Amino acid sequence: MKIRIRSVLLIMTILLCSMPVTITAASFQPKESKEPKLLLYQDMVMEFLLPDIQNAVNDYYKNRLSENPLVYPYQIEIVQAKRVNGGPGDRGFHFSITLETEPVLGPHVAVGRDRMIFEISPLFPDKVKLIAFRHLQSFELPMNLQELLKSTKGTP
């Protein structure tokens, strides 16, 4: 009796292992993200603008710090975005975007808060133009980063 049960189990195992397994491409399709599309689009715009934002920040802080602070896309807040031309029913492709960011040094130590206005237009050779930069607030650096401050003596 034991031999018969073992034989049946062996035959079933061989049959199961030898059966073809069908895998379709559908089983490898990634599941759709539940991420809101607005957040996705904002992040794409920030990635596009990041070099221009970083350049504006570098230009402002070059006389204040001996090292350029970094701007990370997730530390940029869109304050306002609008079409410069066009209106209801008219899709003009000249945009104005106002944003704020907190550039950082070292282990994400914020050095200040800055507001920038960019215009994006097919009329501009590089498509992006910095319209305004305004430093809103300076943050005190910790002792271990004080050496990065440039002397402000003699400057107005």
DRENPA-3360 file (N, C-alpha, C; in nm, 2 decimals, always signed):
BEGIN
1 = MKIRIRSV = +0.08/-0.12/+0.00/+0.00/+0.00/+0.00/+0.09/+0.13/+0.00 ~ +0.20/+0.12/+0.08/+0.29/+0.24/+0.09/+0.35/+0.26/-0.05 ~ +0.39/+0.16/-0.11/+0.45/+0.17/-0.24/+0.35/+0.23/-0.35 ~ +0.23/+0.19/-0.34/+0.13/+0.24/-0.43/+0.11/+0.39/-0.41 ~ +0.10/+0.44/-0.28/+0.08/+0.58/-0.25/+0.20/+0.66/-0.30 ~ +0.32/+0.61/-0.27/+0.44/+0.67/-0.32/+0.45/+0.68/-0.47 ~ +0.41/+0.58/-0.54/+0.41/+0.58/-0.68/+0.31/+0.68/-0.74 ~ +0.20/+0.69/-0.68/+0.10/+0.79/-0.72/+0.15/+0.93/-0.70;
9 = LLIMTILL = +0.21/+0.95/-0.58/+0.26/+1.09/-0.55/+0.38/+1.12/-0.65 ~ +0.46/+1.03/-0.68/+0.57/+1.05/-0.77/+0.52/+1.08/-0.91 ~ +0.42/+1.01/-0.96/+0.37/+1.03/-1.09/+0.30/+1.17/-1.10 ~ +0.23/+1.20/-0.99/+0.16/+1.34/-0.99/+0.27/+1.45/-0.99 ~ +0.37/+1.43/-0.91/+0.48/+1.53/-0.91/+0.54/+1.55/-1.05 ~ +0.57/+1.44/-1.11/+0.63/+1.44/-1.25/+0.54/+1.51/-1.34 ~ +0.41/+1.48/-1.34/+0.31/+1.54/-1.43/+0.30/+1.69/-1.40 ~ +0.30/+1.73/-1.28/+0.29/+1.87/-1.25/+0.41/+1.95/-1.29;
17 = CSMPVTIT = +0.53/+1.89/-1.27/+0.65/+1.96/-1.31/+0.67/+1.96/-1.46 ~ +0.61/+1.87/-1.53/+0.63/+1.86/-1.68/+0.53/+1.94/-1.75 ~ +0.43/+1.99/-1.69/+0.32/+2.07/-1.75/+0.38/+2.20/-1.80 ~ +0.34/+2.25/-1.92/+0.39/+2.38/-1.97/+0.33/+2.49/-1.89 ~ +0.41/+2.59/-1.85/+0.36/+2.70/-1.78/+0.35/+2.82/-1.88 ~ +0.24/+2.88/-1.89/+0.22/+2.99/-1.99/+0.23/+3.12/-1.91 ~ +0.32/+3.20/-1.95/+0.34/+3.34/-1.89/+0.32/+3.44/-2.00 ~ +0.23/+3.53/-1.97/+0.20/+3.63/-2.07/+0.26/+3.76/-2.03;
25 = AASFQPKE = +0.27/+3.85/-2.13/+0.33/+3.98/-2.10/+0.25/+4.06/-2.00 ~ +0.12/+4.03/-2.00/+0.03/+4.10/-1.91/+0.07/+4.08/-1.77 ~ +0.12/+3.96/-1.74/+0.16/+3.94/-1.60/+0.28/+4.02/-1.56 ~ +0.36/+4.08/-1.65/+0.47/+4.16/-1.62/+0.44/+4.31/-1.62 ~ +0.32/+4.35/-1.65/+0.29/+4.49/-1.66/+0.29/+4.55/-1.53 ~ +0.36/+4.67/-1.51/+0.36/+4.73/-1.38/+0.22/+4.78/-1.35 ~ +0.19/+4.78/-1.22/+0.06/+4.84/-1.18/+0.06/+4.99/-1.19 ~ -0.05/+5.04/-1.23/-0.06/+5.19/-1.24/-0.04/+5.25/-1.11;
33 = SKEPKLLL = +0.04/+5.36/-1.11/+0.06/+5.43/-0.99/-0.06/+5.51/-0.94 ~ -0.08/+5.52/-0.81/-0.19/+5.60/-0.76/-0.15/+5.74/-0.74 ~ -0.03/+5.78/-0.79/+0.02/+5.91/-0.77/-0.06/+6.01/-0.85 ~ -0.10/+6.12/-0.79/-0.18/+6.22/-0.86/-0.10/+6.28/-0.98 ~ -0.17/+6.30/-1.09/-0.11/+6.35/-1.21/-0.05/+6.49/-1.19 ~ -0.12/+6.57/-1.11/-0.07/+6.70/-1.09/+0.07/+6.70/-1.03 ~ +0.09/+6.62/-0.93/+0.22/+6.60/-0.86/+0.32/+6.55/-0.96 ~ +0.29/+6.46/-1.05/+0.38/+6.41/-1.15/+0.42/+6.52/-1.24;
41 = YQDMVMEF = +0.32/+6.60/-1.29/+0.35/+6.71/-1.38/+0.44/+6.82/-1.31 ~ +0.41/+6.85/-1.19/+0.49/+6.95/-1.12/+0.63/+6.90/-1.10 ~ +0.65/+6.78/-1.07/+0.79/+6.72/-1.05/+0.86/+6.73/-1.19 ~ +0.79/+6.70/-1.30/+0.86/+6.71/-1.43/+0.90/+6.85/-1.46 ~ +0.82/+6.95/-1.43/+0.85/+7.09/-1.45/+0.97/+7.13/-1.37 ~ +0.97/+7.08/-1.24/+1.08/+7.12/-1.15/+1.22/+7.05/-1.21 ~ +1.21/+6.94/-1.26/+1.33/+6.87/-1.31/+1.38/+6.95/-1.43 ~ +1.29/+7.00/-1.51/+1.32/+7.08/-1.63/+1.38/+7.21/-1.59;
49 = LLPDIQNA = +1.33/+7.28/-1.49/+1.38/+7.41/-1.44/+1.50/+7.40/-1.35 ~ +1.53/+7.29/-1.29/+1.63/+7.28/-1.19/+1.76/+7.34/-1.23 ~ +1.82/+7.32/-1.35/+1.94/+7.39/-1.38/+1.94/+7.54/-1.37 ~ +1.83/+7.60/-1.42/+1.81/+7.74/-1.41/+1.79/+7.79/-1.27 ~ +1.72/+7.72/-1.19/+1.70/+7.75/-1.05/+1.84/+7.74/-0.98 ~ +1.91/+7.64/-1.00/+2.05/+7.62/-0.94/+2.14/+7.74/-0.98 ~ +2.14/+7.78/-1.11/+2.22/+7.89/-1.16/+2.18/+8.02/-1.09 ~ +2.05/+8.04/-1.07/+2.01/+8.17/-1.00/+2.05/+8.17/-0.86;
57 = VNDYYKNR = +2.04/+8.05/-0.79/+2.08/+8.04/-0.65/+2.24/+8.06/-0.64 ~ +2.31/+8.00/-0.73/+2.46/+8.01/-0.73/+2.50/+8.16/-0.74 ~ +2.43/+8.23/-0.84/+2.46/+8.37/-0.86/+2.44/+8.45/-0.74 ~ +2.33/+8.43/-0.67/+2.30/+8.50/-0.55/+2.39/+8.48/-0.43 ~ +2.42/+8.35/-0.41/+2.50/+8.31/-0.29/+2.65/+8.32/-0.31 ~ +2.70/+8.35/-0.43/+2.84/+8.34/-0.46/+2.92/+8.45/-0.38 ~ +2.86/+8.56/-0.34/+2.92/+8.66/-0.26/+2.90/+8.64/-0.11 ~ +2.82/+8.54/-0.08/+2.79/+8.52/+0.06/+2.85/+8.39/+0.12;
65 = LSENPLVY = +2.87/+8.29/+0.03/+2.92/+8.16/+0.08/+3.04/+8.12/-0.01 ~ +3.13/+8.05/+0.04/+3.24/+8.00/-0.03/+3.21/+7.87/-0.11 ~ +3.10/+7.82/-0.08/+3.05/+7.69/-0.15/+2.91/+7.72/-0.20 ~ +2.88/+7.67/-0.32/+2.74/+7.68/-0.37/+2.64/+7.59/-0.29 ~ +2.53/+7.65/-0.24/+2.43/+7.56/-0.18/+2.36/+7.48/-0.29 ~ +2.30/+7.37/-0.26/+2.23/+7.29/-0.35/+2.08/+7.31/-0.34 ~ +2.02/+7.29/-0.45/+1.87/+7.29/-0.46/+1.82/+7.16/-0.50 ~ +1.73/+7.10/-0.42/+1.68/+6.97/-0.46/+1.54/+6.99/-0.51;
73 = PYQIEIVQ = +1.49/+6.92/-0.61/+1.36/+6.94/-0.67/+1.25/+6.92/-0.57 ~ +1.26/+6.84/-0.47/+1.16/+6.82/-0.37/+1.16/+6.93/-0.27 ~ +1.25/+7.02/-0.28/+1.25/+7.14/-0.19/+1.21/+7.27/-0.26 ~ +1.14/+7.25/-0.37/+1.09/+7.36/-0.45/+0.94/+7.36/-0.44 ~ +0.88/+7.48/-0.41/+0.74/+7.49/-0.40/+0.69/+7.59/-0.51 ~ +0.59/+7.54/-0.58/+0.53/+7.63/-0.69/+0.43/+7.72/-0.62 ~ +0.46/+7.85/-0.62/+0.37/+7.95/-0.56/+0.26/+7.99/-0.66 ~ +0.29/+8.00/-0.79/+0.19/+8.04/-0.89/+0.25/+8.00/-1.03;
81 = AKRVNGGP = +0.16/+7.96/-1.11/+0.19/+7.93/-1.25/+0.07/+7.98/-1.33 ~ +0.10/+8.05/-1.44/+0.00/+8.10/-1.52/+0.04/+8.12/-1.67 ~ -0.05/+8.14/-1.76/-0.02/+8.17/-1.89/+0.00/+8.32/-1.90 ~ +0.10/+8.37/-1.97/+0.12/+8.51/-1.99/+0.03/+8.56/-2.10 ~ +0.02/+8.49/-2.20/-0.07/+8.53/-2.31/-0.18/+8.42/-2.32 ~ -0.28/+8.45/-2.39/-0.39/+8.35/-2.40/-0.49/+8.37/-2.30 ~ -0.60/+8.31/-2.31/-0.71/+8.32/-2.21/-0.80/+8.21/-2.22 ~ -0.92/+8.22/-2.18/-1.01/+8.11/-2.18/-1.03/+8.06/-2.33;
89 = GDRGFHFS = -1.00/+7.94/-2.35/-1.02/+7.89/-2.49/-0.90/+7.91/-2.58 ~ -0.80/+7.99/-2.53/-0.68/+8.02/-2.61/-0.56/+7.97/-2.54 ~ -0.50/+7.87/-2.59/-0.38/+7.80/-2.53/-0.25/+7.87/-2.57 ~ -0.22/+7.98/-2.52/-0.09/+8.04/-2.54/+0.02/+7.96/-2.48 ~ +0.14/+7.96/-2.53/+0.25/+7.88/-2.48/+0.36/+7.97/-2.42 ~ +0.32/+8.08/-2.36/+0.41/+8.16/-2.28/+0.37/+8.16/-2.14 ~ +0.45/+8.11/-2.05/+0.41/+8.08/-1.91/+0.50/+8.16/-1.81 ~ +0.44/+8.19/-1.70/+0.51/+8.25/-1.59/+0.50/+8.16/-1.47;
97 = ITLETEPV = +0.61/+8.13/-1.40/+0.60/+8.04/-1.29/+0.68/+8.10/-1.17 ~ +0.61/+8.12/-1.06/+0.68/+8.17/-0.94/+0.70/+8.06/-0.84 ~ +0.82/+8.05/-0.79/+0.85/+7.94/-0.70/+0.94/+7.98/-0.59 ~ +0.94/+7.91/-0.48/+1.02/+7.93/-0.36/+1.10/+7.80/-0.33 ~ +1.22/+7.83/-0.28/+1.31/+7.71/-0.25/+1.39/+7.75/-0.13 ~ +1.45/+7.65/-0.07/+1.54/+7.66/+0.05/+1.67/+7.58/+0.01 ~ +1.77/+7.66/-0.05/+1.89/+7.59/-0.08/+1.96/+7.54/+0.05 ~ +2.04/+7.43/+0.03/+2.10/+7.37/+0.15/+2.25/+7.35/+0.13;
105 = LGPHVAVG = +2.32/+7.34/+0.24/+2.46/+7.30/+0.25/+2.48/+7.18/+0.33 ~ +2.58/+7.10/+0.30/+2.61/+6.98/+0.38/+2.50/+6.89/+0.39 ~ +2.47/+6.85/+0.51/+2.36/+6.75/+0.54/+2.23/+6.81/+0.54 ~ +2.19/+6.88/+0.43/+2.06/+6.95/+0.42/+2.03/+7.06/+0.52 ~ +2.13/+7.14/+0.54/+2.12/+7.26/+0.63/+2.08/+7.38/+0.54 ~ +1.95/+7.42/+0.56/+1.90/+7.53/+0.48/+1.98/+7.66/+0.51 ~ +2.01/+7.73/+0.40/+2.09/+7.86/+0.42/+2.00/+7.98/+0.40 ~ +1.88/+7.96/+0.34/+1.79/+8.07/+0.32/+1.67/+8.03/+0.25;
113 = RDRMIFEI = +1.58/+8.13/+0.22/+1.46/+8.10/+0.15/+1.46/+8.21/+0.04 ~ +1.43/+8.16/-0.09/+1.44/+8.25/-0.20/+1.32/+8.23/-0.29 ~ +1.27/+8.34/-0.35/+1.16/+8.34/-0.45/+1.21/+8.38/-0.59 ~ +1.17/+8.30/-0.69/+1.21/+8.33/-0.82/+1.09/+8.33/-0.92 ~ +1.10/+8.41/-1.02/+0.99/+8.41/-1.12/+1.07/+8.38/-1.25 ~ +1.02/+8.28/-1.32/+1.07/+8.24/-1.45/+0.96/+8.25/-1.55 ~ +1.00/+8.28/-1.67/+0.91/+8.28/-1.78/+0.96/+8.17/-1.88 ~ +0.87/+8.09/-1.93/+0.90/+7.99/-2.03/+0.82/+8.02/-2.15;
121 = SPLFPDKV = +0.90/+8.03/-2.26/+0.83/+8.07/-2.39/+0.91/+8.02/-2.51 ~ +0.84/+7.99/-2.62/+0.92/+7.95/-2.74/+0.99/+8.07/-2.80 ~ +0.95/+8.19/-2.75/+1.02/+8.32/-2.80/+1.16/+8.34/-2.75 ~ +1.19/+8.27/-2.64/+1.33/+8.28/-2.58/+1.42/+8.17/-2.64 ~ +1.54/+8.21/-2.67/+1.64/+8.11/-2.73/+1.65/+7.99/-2.65 ~ +1.66/+8.00/-2.52/+1.68/+7.89/-2.43/+1.55/+7.84/-2.37 ~ +1.44/+7.90/-2.41/+1.30/+7.87/-2.36/+1.27/+7.91/-2.22 ~ +1.37/+7.94/-2.13/+1.35/+7.97/-1.99/+1.43/+8.10/-1.96;
129 = KLIAFRHL = +1.36/+8.20/-1.90/+1.42/+8.32/-1.86/+1.39/+8.36/-1.72 ~ +1.50/+8.39/-1.64/+1.48/+8.43/-1.50/+1.43/+8.58/-1.51 ~ +1.31/+8.61/-1.45/+1.26/+8.74/-1.46/+1.29/+8.82/-1.33 ~ +1.28/+8.74/-1.21/+1.31/+8.81/-1.08/+1.36/+8.70/-0.98 ~ +1.45/+8.75/-0.90/+1.50/+8.67/-0.79/+1.50/+8.76/-0.66 ~ +1.44/+8.70/-0.56/+1.42/+8.78/-0.43/+1.46/+8.69/-0.32 ~ +1.56/+8.73/-0.24/+1.60/+8.66/-0.12/+1.50/+8.70/-0.01 ~ +1.43/+8.60/+0.04/+1.33/+8.63/+0.14/+1.38/+8.62/+0.28;
137 = QSFELPMN = +1.47/+8.53/+0.31/+1.51/+8.50/+0.45/+1.65/+8.43/+0.45 ~ +1.73/+8.47/+0.55/+1.86/+8.40/+0.57/+1.85/+8.32/+0.70 ~ +1.91/+8.20/+0.70/+1.91/+8.12/+0.82/+2.05/+8.11/+0.87 ~ +2.06/+8.11/+1.00/+2.19/+8.10/+1.07/+2.25/+7.96/+1.05 ~ +2.37/+7.96/+1.01/+2.44/+7.83/+0.99/+2.49/+7.78/+1.12 ~ +2.50/+7.65/+1.14/+2.56/+7.59/+1.26/+2.71/+7.61/+1.26 ~ +2.76/+7.59/+1.38/+2.91/+7.62/+1.40/+3.00/+7.55/+1.30 ~ +2.96/+7.43/+1.27/+3.05/+7.35/+1.18/+3.05/+7.40/+1.03;
145 = LQELLKST = +2.95/+7.49/+1.00/+2.95/+7.54/+0.86/+2.98/+7.69/+0.86 ~ +3.01/+7.75/+0.97/+3.03/+7.89/+0.98/+3.15/+7.93/+0.89 ~ +3.25/+7.84/+0.87/+3.37/+7.87/+0.79/+3.33/+7.90/+0.64 ~ +3.21/+7.86/+0.60/+3.17/+7.88/+0.46/+3.12/+8.02/+0.43 ~ +3.09/+8.09/+0.54/+3.04/+8.23/+0.53/+3.16/+8.32/+0.48 ~ +3.13/+8.40/+0.38/+3.23/+8.50/+0.33/+3.21/+8.63/+0.42 ~ +3.32/+8.70/+0.44/+3.31/+8.82/+0.52/+3.23/+8.92/+0.44 ~ +3.14/+8.99/+0.52/+3.05/+9.09/+0.45/+3.10/+9.23/+0.49;
153 = KGTP = +3.22/+9.24/+0.56/+3.27/+9.37/+0.59/+3.30/+9.45/+0.47 ~ +3.26/+9.58/+0.47/+3.29/+9.67/+0.36/+3.19/+9.66/+0.25 ~ +3.09/+9.57/+0.26/+2.99/+9.56/+0.15/+2.86/+9.63/+0.21 ~ +2.79/+9.70/+0.12/+2.67/+9.77/+0.17/+2.56/+9.68/+0.21;
% end
